């Protein structure tokens, strides 16, 4: 499948991001590091796509099997409200995303990237925090400094979470709420947020299934496919009627993914 040519403006200026990184480092928080972890190799990632609430029972079943549940940004509060305290929370965003993580708890380990704003870390004070660094070309790497592990892998928290899991030793990923498209009513998230400016995408060519997305979603769909270029042994399942699930279906049909 040919990638779309899309230009997306990332959030935050270089100066803001470097300032955020220096502030995070000054907090002397424990940092994500390479380490073997005992598990069955499967990580469950829960994002904020509109289909996610339909799969609560499946997410609970994974939790009952002892698999780690990872909340991506605003999925945190929804899970907690429904009796599922995530094992991890992942956020890459340099904007204030604390509105979706109001139901803080002592079980979840809060994994905020150093590029997140200082108010994120102030909000998480007193909870278990694990700092990680986002790889990016340019000044951010100088702000991080030498000898630090920096994790690449796409422009969204959801995509970076896959790379974080891979580095931690996971090879199987179950994705919920990774719709990366709008529903029939124009919603982009389960919270009811609308998408704004959108484009149509056909998966598998002009005769394929059509999806409506904003530019960030389309970019995420392009970047998602790069996972298979660098993680040959990864196995991913995506649930729901969204764009990412359809990309996986077509890739498997064409024997481009396990």
C-alpha positions in Angstrom: 0.0 0.0 0.0 1.4 3.4 -1.0 1.8 5.9 1.9 -0.1 9.2 1.7 1.9 12.4 1.3 0.8 14.3 4.4 2.5 17.2 6.2 1.6 17.5 9.9 2.7 20.3 12.3 3.9 18.8 15.5 2.8 20.3 18.8 5.2 22.6 20.6 8.2 24.6 19.4 11.7 23.4 19.8 12.3 25.9 22.6 9.2 24.7 24.5 10.1 21.1 24.1 13.7 21.5 25.2 12.5 23.5 28.2 10.1 20.7 29.1 12.9 18.1 28.8 15.3 20.1 31.1 12.5 20.5 33.6 11.7 16.8 33.6 15.4 15.8 34.0 15.8 18.2 36.9 13.2 16.2 38.8 15.5 13.2 39.1 12.7 10.7 38.4 13.5 7.0 37.7 13.8 6.4 34.0 12.7 3.6 31.6 15.7 1.3 31.0 16.2 -1.9 29.1 15.4 -4.8 31.4 14.0 -8.4 31.1 10.5 -8.7 32.4 8.6 -11.8 33.2 5.4 -12.0 31.2 3.7 -14.1 28.4 4.9 -11.7 25.7 1.6 -9.9 25.2 0.9 -6.2 26.0 -2.6 -4.7 25.9 -2.7 -1.1 24.6 -5.9 1.0 25.1 -6.3 4.3 23.2 -9.2 6.7 23.0 -10.7 5.8 19.7 -14.5 5.8 19.5 -14.8 2.0 19.3 -12.9 1.3 22.6 -15.8 1.3 25.0 -17.3 -1.7 23.1 -14.4 -3.9 24.2 -14.3 -3.5 28.0 -15.0 -7.2 28.5 -12.1 -8.2 26.3 -9.8 -5.8 28.1 -10.9 -7.2 31.5 -10.3 -10.8 30.2 -6.7 -9.8 29.3 -6.3 -8.3 32.8 -7.5 -11.5 34.3 -4.8 -13.4 32.4 -2.2 -11.2 34.0 -1.4 -9.2 30.9 -0.4 -5.5 31.4 -3.0 -3.0 30.5 -1.6 0.2 29.1 -3.8 3.3 29.0 -2.9 5.9 26.3 -3.7 9.4 27.6 -7.4 10.0 28.1 -8.2 6.2 28.1 -6.9 6.2 31.7 -10.0 7.7 33.4 -12.5 5.7 31.4 -10.8 2.5 32.4 -10.5 3.4 36.0 -14.2 4.4 36.1 -15.0 1.0 34.7 -13.0 -0.9 37.3 -9.8 -1.4 35.4 -6.8 0.3 36.9 -4.1 0.3 34.1 -0.7 -1.0 34.8 0.9 1.7 32.8 -0.1 5.1 31.4 1.8 6.5 28.4 1.9 10.1 27.2 4.1 11.7 24.6 2.1 15.0 24.2 3.8 18.3 25.0 0.3 19.8 25.6 -1.7 19.6 28.8 -3.5 16.3 28.8 -4.2 16.0 32.5 -7.9 16.3 32.0 -8.0 12.6 31.0 -6.0 11.5 34.0 -7.9 12.8 36.9 -8.6 9.5 38.6 -5.0 8.9 39.7 -4.3 5.7 41.7 -1.5 3.9 43.4 -1.4 0.9 41.1 -0.7 2.6 37.8 2.9 3.5 36.8 2.7 6.9 35.0 5.0 7.0 32.0 5.3 10.6 30.9 7.9 11.6 28.2 10.3 14.2 29.2 8.9 16.5 26.5 5.6 16.6 28.4 4.9 20.0 30.1 6.0 20.6 33.7 2.3 20.7 34.8 2.0 17.0 33.9 4.6 16.1 36.4 3.2 18.4 39.0 -0.2 16.8 38.5 1.4 13.3 39.0 3.3 14.2 42.1 3.0 11.4 44.8 2.3 8.7 42.2 4.6 6.2 40.6 6.3 7.9 37.7 8.7 6.4 35.2 10.3 9.0 32.9 11.2 8.2 29.3 12.7 10.2 26.5 11.2 10.6 23.0 13.7 10.4 20.1 13.4 13.3 17.6 15.6 15.0 15.1 17.0 18.4 16.2 17.4 20.2 19.5 15.5 17.8 21.7 18.3 15.3 21.7 20.7 17.9 22.9 18.4 18.8 25.7 18.1 15.1 26.7 21.9 14.8 26.8 24.3 11.8 26.3 23.8 8.4 27.7 20.0 8.4 27.7 17.7 5.9 26.0 15.5 7.7 23.5 12.5 5.9 22.0 11.4 6.7 18.4 8.4 5.3 16.5 5.9 7.7 15.2 4.2 11.0 16.1 1.5 9.7 18.5 1.5 8.4 22.1 -0.2 5.3 20.8 2.6 4.4 18.4 5.4 5.2 20.8 3.7 2.9 23.3 4.2 0.0 20.9 8.0 0.8 20.8 8.1 1.1 24.5 6.6 -2.3 24.8 8.9 -3.8 22.3 11.9 -2.4 24.2 10.5 -3.9 27.4 10.5 -7.3 25.7 6.9 -7.7 24.4 6.3 -9.0 20.9 2.5 -9.4 20.8 0.3 -6.4 21.1 -3.5 -6.2 21.4 -4.8 -2.8 20.4 -8.1 -1.3 21.5 -9.3 2.2 20.5 -6.7 2.5 17.8 -9.3 3.4 15.2 -7.3 6.3 13.6 -10.4 7.4 11.8 -13.8 9.1 12.5 -17.0 7.2 13.1 -20.1 7.8 10.9 -21.1 10.8 13.0 -17.6 12.5 12.7 -16.4 11.6 16.2 -12.7 10.9 16.5 -12.7 9.8 20.2 -15.0 8.0 22.6 -15.2 11.2 24.5 -17.3 12.7 21.6 -14.5 15.0 20.3 -15.2 15.9 16.6 -12.4 15.7 14.0 -12.4 19.1 12.3 -10.8 19.1 8.8 -10.8 15.6 7.3 -9.8 13.6 4.3 -11.0 10.3 2.8 -8.7 7.3 2.6 -9.2 4.0 0.8 -7.4 1.0 2.2 -6.1 -1.4 -0.5 -6.6 0.9 -3.5 -9.6 2.7 -5.0 -11.8 -0.3 -4.7 -10.9 -0.8 -1.0 -12.8 0.3 2.1 -13.1 4.1 2.6 -12.3 5.8 5.9 -12.7 9.5 6.9 -9.8 10.9 9.0 -8.1 14.1 10.1 -4.6 14.6 9.0 -3.0 13.4 12.3 -5.0 10.1 12.0 -3.9 9.6 8.4 -0.3 10.3 9.4 -0.6 7.8 12.3 -1.9 5.1 9.9 1.1 5.7 7.6 3.5 5.5 10.5 1.9 2.4 11.9 2.9 0.4 8.9 6.6 1.2 9.5 6.5 -1.0 12.6 6.8 -4.0 10.3 10.0 -2.5 8.7 11.9 -2.4 12.0 10.2 -5.1 14.1 10.1 -8.2 12.0 9.0 -10.5 14.8 6.1 -8.4 16.1 2.5 -9.6 16.0 -0.3 -7.1 16.3 -4.1 -7.5 16.6 -6.3 -4.4 16.4 -10.0 -4.5 17.3 -12.9 -2.6 16.0 -14.1 -1.4 12.6 -11.4 1.3 12.3 -8.6 2.2 9.9 -5.8 0.4 11.7 -7.7 -2.8 11.9 -8.5 -2.7 8.2 -4.8 -2.0 7.4 -3.9 -5.1 9.3 -6.6 -7.2 7.6 -5.3 -6.1 4.1 -1.7 -6.6 5.1 -2.5 -10.2 6.3 -4.5 -10.9 3.2 -1.4 -9.8 1.2 0.8 -11.8 3.5 2.6 -8.6 4.6 2.0 -9.1 8.3 1.8 -12.1 10.7 
